[in-house]
Amino acid sequence: MANIDGTEVIGLIAAVLTTAAFLPQVYHTRKTKDVSGLSYPMLLMFFIGVSMWLIYGFLKDSPALIFANAVTIISVCLLIIYKIRYHNRKR
């Protein structure tokens, strides 16, 4: 693993903030079961993009990129599961 210097600390703080910002959407979707605002193309593109960022994080040996994108992939997977499960559910 890379040495954590000042630059990596900034990256870790940014990773925590941007990843945490995504979690309320996951919670809200689970609680309300309302997936009408989530589109399959957006979820798929987001999943692919985050997966590529995660791979890049491993290639660059960047804890900030690895942490943020690993947590975000879990969140995106949950939203995809909710979208599949609740898509045809009546309110």
Beta strands, then each sheet from edge to edge (+ up, - down):
end
